[in-house]
Amino acid sequence: MVATAERPGTTAAPLVRPALIDCDLHNELHGDVWALVPYLSERWRRHVKTMGTRSPSGGFYPRFMDHRADARPPSGRRAGSDVAFTRENYLDPCRVAYGILIPLSPAAGQQNLEFGAALATACNDWQVAEWLDPEPRLRASIVIPVEAPDLAVAEIRRRATDRRFVQVQFTGRPHEPMGRRKYWPIYEACEEFGLHVISHAFGSYGNPLTGAGWPSFYLEDHVGPAQAMQANLVSMVTEGVFERFPSLQVVSVENGMGWLPSLGWRMDAAWSLLREEVPHLSMPPSAYLERHVWVTTQPMEEPHHPHQFVQLLEQLGPLVDHVLFASDYPHWDADQPDAAFPIHLTPELERKVYFENAARLYGLG
């Protein structure tokens, strides 16, 4: 058994546990794109002032849920946009040993790819100046113009020597499935520099947000990222990405994890019938998932009966060693570290999920 007791009610005293590694900590742009203007060239400053930007989510409907009220600094700045307050409000009291920054910038959503590249460069410079330099516990994701692989590779090479950048960031719904050859130069650069690839939920580059078309409600979008991540992983496996780039590791952030075992089962069953179509695969699809895919805890699928969460973890099998704690701070549905699970984890599993798995993945002591 990997877990033992149900989580106590909200009035119970917080658990006492060792320091943790948070693999989904959002550093927010105060004033959105205007926070990046000081880091842009004069040419792109004029562009922002004259033309503005395209919404990273496409602007199809408003996101009506705000950030956590307690995460908003007294200065009135946007929640998550002030490193000093993030330190005081979250890093220190929650015993965060390391936080992996994931900025949700407009860089990947621009149809003007050169503008997207300029925003990516500005965002990475902003992360260094305003987050990494002031707070040594932080590590960062390299923001890239995903749909322009040549420009993306150039940005990766520009930042890869700063080892505080530990991964390269994709949106949850790029223009094409993530296995396509179009993106292979990005994976090649990641493998060259020992960087991981993350796919963070949400966003859109013009395609419908679900496999059945455009949704009507934000609720549909909020539960939909798992669909996109499954499609991306099926694409990466069947296109042979992990055969070509055998050391590449992919981190699925904010896409859930309960679907991962059944995806492997279904892919293996289909592969047993159709393996002639993909002779470049040297092992069952589930084996690639077990070797190359990592998942974060927020949001997790939580059964109505908490004790059944044990069965969910057991279904993960060896992938339980690829589960990473994530808070999603400071978003409205963020998890408090001491109340993230519907059950008490065993001490061994708690150490793995909160610290050891991420320490092994990112090379953190």
N, C-alpha and C positions, 0 to 999 in steps of 0.2 A: 504494500500500500504506500502511496506517495503523500497522503495527507490524512489528517486524523479527526479534527473536531470542527464543528461549525463556528463561523465567525460570531462573536458576541454582538449584542445590540449596540446602537450608536452611543449609548450612555456609558459603555464600558471604558475603563482606562486604556489609553493607547498602549500598544505593544512596545516592548523594549527590544530593539534589534540592532545588529551592527550597521555600519554605514552602507549606503547603497550606491549603485550606478543607475542613473535615470537616462534611458535611451530615447526619450521623446520630450525634450525640454524646448519650448518655443520662445525664441527671442523675437519679439514683435517689433514691427516698424512703427514708431510713433509718427502719425501723420501719413502712414502708408508710404507712397513713393517719395514723398517730400523728405523723408529721413535719408534717402539715398542721394539727393541732389548735391550735397557737398562733396560727394565722392565721384560725381560724373564730370566728364569733360564739358567745356563750354558749349560744344556742339550739341551734346545730349541734354544739357540743362535747358537750352532753348527749345529743344524738342518737347521736353516734359511740360514746360510752361505754355507752349503753343498748342501741342497736340494731346497731351495727357497720355494715359496708358490704357491698355486693354485689361479688363478685370481678369485676374488669374482663374476665376471660376466661370468666366463667360458672362456673368451678370444676368443669369436666367431667372433668378428669384432672390429675394433678400435673405441673408442669413440672420434670422431674428434673435438668435441666442447670443448673449453677450459673454464676455469673459467672467471669471469668478470675481465677485464683488470684493473679496478680501485680498485679491491680487492687484488691485488698483492702487498705485502709489499716492500718497497724500498730495503730491505735486499736481495731480490731475492728469498726468500722462497716462497713456494707454497701458492696460495691464500687460505685464511682461516686457515692457519697453525700457525699463530702467534696471541696469545690472545691479546697482547698489540695493534697490528694493527687493529684487529677486533673491539676492544673497540673504537679506534680513528676513524676508517673508517665507522663503522656501528652502534654500540651500542649507542654511545653518540649522534651523529648527528640525528639519527632516533628515539631518545627517547625510547629506548628499556628498559622496566622495568625488564623484565625477558626474557631470551633466553633458549629454550629447545634444548640441544645439541643432534645431531644424527650423530655419527661417521660412516663413510662407511668403515669399516675395513674388512680385509680378513678372519676374524675369522669364520664366518658362512658358508664359501664356501669351507672348507677343507674336503677332504675325510678322512684324518687322523684325527679322532675326538678328540683324546687327544691333538694333535697339535692345533686344532681349539679351544679347551678349554684353552690351554696355551695362545694363542693369545687374547682370550676374556679377560682373567684375566689381561694380560699386557695392553690391551686397556683401561680397566676400571681404572687401576692404573695410566696410562698416563693421563686420563681425570681428575683425582683428582689432580695430581701434577701440570699439565700444564694448566688446564682450570678452574676447580672449586675453587681451593685454591686461585689463583691470582684474580679471578673475581667473587664477591659474587652475581652478578645478574644472574649467569648461573645455570641451572639445567641440569641433564644428563640422558641418556638412558643407561640401563645396557646391555652391549653386551654379548651375550651368544652363546654357540655352539648349535644352535637350534636343530640339528639332533641327539644330544645326551642328551635327557632330564635329565638323572641322573646327568650329569656333568653341565648341564644348571642350574638345581635347586641348586646345590652346589654353583655355582657362584652367583646366586640370593641371597642365604642366606648369602654369604660373604659380599655382598654390601648393603643389604636391610636396615641395621641399619643406614646407611648414608642417611639421608632424602633428600639430594641433588639429589639423584637418584630417579626419579619419575615414570619410566616406563621401560619395558623390550622389547627389540628390536628383531623383526622378519624381515627377508628379504621379499620382495614382492612375491617371488616365492620359498617357501620352497619345500622340496622333496615330501611332501604329502600335501593335503588340510588341512588347519589349524584346522578343526574340529576333526581330527582323534584322537583317544584315545592316540596315541603315545605322543601327546603334552599336554595331560591333567595334568601331574605332574607340568608342567611349569605354567599352569593357576592356579592350586591349590596353588602354592607358591606365585603367584602374588596376589591372593585373601587374602592369609594369611597376607601378608605384606602391603596390600593396594596399590599395584603397578598396573599400567595400562599396557596393551599390545599395542605395535604399530606395524603396518606392513608398512614398507617403500618401496616404489616402486623400481622395478628393481631387478637385481640379478637372479641367477638360480642355482639350485642344480642338474643339469643334465637333467631336463625335457625341452621340447621345450618351447620357450618363448611365443607362442600363442597357442590357442586351436586347431589350424589347422596345427601346425608344426613349423619348424624353419623359421624365416623371412629372407629376403634378405638384408634389409636395416635397419640402425639405426632409421630412421624415423618410421618404423613399431614398433620397440621396444619402442620408445618414446611415442607413443600414445597407447601402449598396456597394461600398468599397470592396467588400470581400469578393463580389462578382468580378470586378476588374482585376484584382490581384490574382485570382485563380486563372483568369484568361492570360495574364502576363506570364505566370509560371508555366502554364501549359505550353505557351509559345516558346519560352526560353528553353524548356526541356526538349521539345520536339524539333526546334530549329538547330539544336546541337550546340547551344551557347556554352554549356558546361563541359562538353567534350573539347571544344576549341579553347576554352579558358578554364582549365581545370582547377585553378586556385581561386576563382571568383566566388565571392560570398554575397548573397542577396538578403537584405534585411527588409522585411515587410512590416511597415509601421502604421498602426491604427487601422488595420484591416481584419482584426480578429485572428483566431487560430483554431477554433473548433472544427473548421472545414478541412484542415490540412490532411488528416488521415484518410478521410473518404475520397478526397481528390486523388491521393496516391493509389488507393484501391481501384478507382475507376480508370485511371490512366494505365495502370498495369493490366487490367482486363482488356482494354482496347488495344494496347500494345501487343498482347499475346496473339491477337487476331490480325493485326495490321503491321507487324514489325517489318515486313518487306518494304513498306513505304518509307521507313526511317532506318535504313541499315547503318547509318552513322551512329546510332545509339548502341552503346556497348553493354548496357545493363538496364533493368526495368526502370521506368520513370520514377517510381517511389524512391529508388536508391539515390537519384539525383537530388530529390527534395531533402532527403536525410543528410546529404553531404553538403549542400550548398545554400539552404534556406533557413533563415532565422525569423522569429516572430516576436512581436511585442505584446504586452499584456493589456494595454488599454486601446480600445474596449475589448473585453473578453466576452465570450458566450457564457452565460451563467444559467444553469438549469434552474427550474422553479424549485426543485428539491436540492438544497445545497450539497447533500452527500453525494449526489450524482456527478458533481464536479470532479470527484476522485476518478470516476470512470473516464471522463473526458481526458484527464491528464494521462491515465494509463493507455488510452488509445494513441496518444502521441508517440509512445514507445521511445526510441532513442532521440526523437525530436524534443523531448522534455529538456535535454541539455542544450537546446537552441532557443529556449524561451527567455526573453529579456524583460526586465521590469521597465515599464514606461508609465509616467504620470499624465502626460499631455498638459502639464502646467503651462499657461494659466487659463486654459479654456474652460468653458462652462461645465463640461462633463468630465473634468480631470479627476483622477483618482488620488486620494490621500494615501501615501505609502503604507500606513498601518491599517488601512481598511480596504485594500485593493482586492482581496480575495474573499469568496463566500465561505471559506473554511480556513482553519489554521493549517499551514503547510508544515510538514516535518522539518526539523532543523536542517537536515541535509538539503532538502529541496529549497527551503528558504534561502540558504546560502547561495545555491546555484542561481536561482531566479533573480535575486536582488543584487548579486555581485559577481559571482564566479563566472557565469556564462558570458557576461559582457566583458569582464576582465580578460578572459581568454580570447574573445573575438577581437577586441580593440587593443590588446596588448597593454592593459592598464594594471598597475600594481596595487 
